[in-house]
Amino acid sequence: MTVVVVMGVSASGKTSVGVPLAEKLGWRFLEGDDLHPPANIAKMKSGTPLTDADRGPWLHAIAARIDEWRAEGASGVVACSALKRAYRDILIGERPDVRLVYLQGEKKLLADRAAGRRGHFMPAALLDSQLATLEEPGPDEHPITVHIGRPPEALVAEIMQRL
């Protein structure tokens, strides 16, 4: 049983990598954004960054789902920004069977991707606030860090090899 949290800022490809990763492994997939309360979605749609207080209940809801999977003995992949160490501590904490994958990319690449997205609630304008909030995972978090400058299939293959 393993749960993988695929983290990164908006437009890093969490879902584009997470969905095929889960499919290839035969695991469950959770889009963390689906657990945001309506007030958070409305706030982001309006271009207002979320605060730690906004994110707290959302992160705990994702952690609860991870714990449900673990209790069932089910493996899964979770797409979640998990921008700060404190957020990852909620999601991963003392769960040795939860692994972290960090999708890393430069601002220009991320901005180009965000500008090209259609139908997503997160406006490209919030990328700067996400980058300002981002605390890259440290070595003690044992992340699998992959650079997003390659196609999702290549990232999935690398992640599977490194898992």
C-alpha positions in Angstrom: 0.0 0.0 0.0 1.4 3.3 -1.1 -0.1 6.8 -1.5 1.7 9.3 -3.7 1.1 13.0 -3.3 1.9 14.8 -6.5 2.6 18.4 -5.6 3.5 21.7 -7.3 2.2 25.1 -8.1 -0.7 25.7 -10.5 -0.1 24.6 -14.0 2.8 22.3 -13.0 0.9 19.3 -14.3 -0.3 17.6 -11.2 -3.4 16.2 -12.8 -1.8 15.6 -16.2 0.9 13.4 -14.4 -1.3 12.1 -11.6 -4.1 10.6 -13.7 -1.8 8.5 -16.0 0.4 7.6 -13.1 -2.6 6.2 -11.2 -3.9 4.4 -14.3 -0.5 2.8 -15.1 -0.2 1.6 -11.5 -3.8 0.5 -11.2 -4.3 2.8 -8.2 -7.0 5.2 -7.2 -6.8 8.9 -8.1 -7.9 11.9 -6.1 -8.0 15.4 -7.5 -7.4 17.4 -4.4 -9.1 20.5 -5.8 -12.3 18.5 -5.8 -12.3 18.7 -2.0 -12.1 22.5 -1.9 -15.1 24.1 -0.2 -17.2 26.4 -2.6 -15.9 29.5 -0.7 -12.3 28.6 -1.6 -13.2 28.1 -5.3 -15.0 31.4 -5.4 -12.1 33.2 -3.8 -9.6 31.7 -6.3 -11.9 32.4 -9.2 -12.0 36.1 -8.1 -8.2 36.2 -8.2 -7.7 36.2 -4.4 -5.1 33.9 -3.0 -6.1 31.5 -0.3 -4.8 32.0 3.2 -3.5 29.3 5.5 -6.8 29.4 7.3 -8.6 28.8 4.0 -6.4 25.9 3.2 -6.6 24.2 6.6 -10.0 22.4 6.3 -9.2 21.4 2.7 -5.9 19.9 3.6 -7.4 18.0 6.5 -10.1 16.7 4.1 -7.4 15.4 1.8 -5.5 13.8 4.7 -8.7 12.1 5.8 -9.2 10.6 2.4 -5.5 9.4 2.4 -6.2 7.8 5.8 -9.4 6.1 4.4 -7.3 4.6 1.6 -4.6 3.5 4.0 -7.2 1.8 6.3 -8.6 0.0 3.3 -5.2 -1.1 2.2 -5.7 0.8 -1.1 -2.9 2.6 -3.0 -3.6 5.9 -4.7 -2.3 9.1 -6.2 -3.4 12.5 -4.9 -2.9 15.7 -6.9 -2.5 18.6 -4.4 -0.5 21.8 -4.5 1.0 21.2 -1.0 3.0 24.4 -1.3 4.3 24.7 2.2 6.1 22.2 4.5 3.3 22.7 7.1 0.8 21.6 4.5 2.8 18.5 3.6 3.1 17.7 7.3 -0.7 17.5 7.4 -0.9 15.3 4.3 2.2 13.1 4.9 3.2 13.6 8.5 4.1 10.3 10.1 2.7 8.2 7.3 5.7 6.2 6.1 3.6 4.8 3.2 2.9 8.2 1.7 5.4 9.4 -0.8 5.9 12.9 -2.2 6.4 13.8 -5.9 7.4 17.4 -6.6 6.8 18.7 -10.1 9.4 21.5 -10.5 9.5 24.1 -13.2 10.6 27.6 -14.0 8.2 30.6 -13.8 8.2 31.2 -17.5 7.2 27.6 -18.3 4.5 27.6 -15.6 3.2 31.0 -16.8 3.0 29.8 -20.4 1.1 26.7 -19.3 -1.3 28.7 -17.1 -2.0 31.2 -19.8 -3.0 28.3 -22.2 -5.4 26.6 -19.8 -9.1 26.9 -20.4 -11.9 26.1 -18.0 -9.8 26.0 -14.9 -10.9 28.0 -11.8 -7.4 29.1 -11.0 -6.5 32.2 -12.9 -3.0 32.6 -14.3 -2.7 35.8 -12.2 -2.4 33.7 -9.0 0.8 32.0 -10.2 2.9 34.7 -8.6 1.2 34.2 -5.2 1.7 30.4 -5.5 5.4 30.8 -6.3 5.8 33.2 -3.4 4.1 30.6 -1.1 6.1 27.6 -2.4 8.5 26.0 0.0 10.4 23.5 -2.1 10.6 20.1 -0.3 13.8 19.5 1.6 15.9 16.3 1.4 14.5 15.2 4.7 11.1 14.9 3.0 12.6 12.4 0.5 10.8 13.9 -2.5 10.9 12.5 -6.0 11.6 15.7 -7.8 11.0 15.8 -11.6 11.3 18.7 -13.9 8.2 19.5 -15.9 9.9 20.4 -19.2 9.2 16.9 -20.6 5.9 15.3 -21.7 3.7 13.8 -19.0 4.4 10.3 -20.2 8.2 10.8 -19.6 7.5 12.1 -16.2 5.2 9.2 -15.3 7.8 6.7 -16.5 10.5 8.4 -14.3 8.3 8.6 -11.3 7.3 4.9 -11.6 11.0 3.9 -11.9 11.9 6.0 -8.9 9.0 4.7 -6.7 
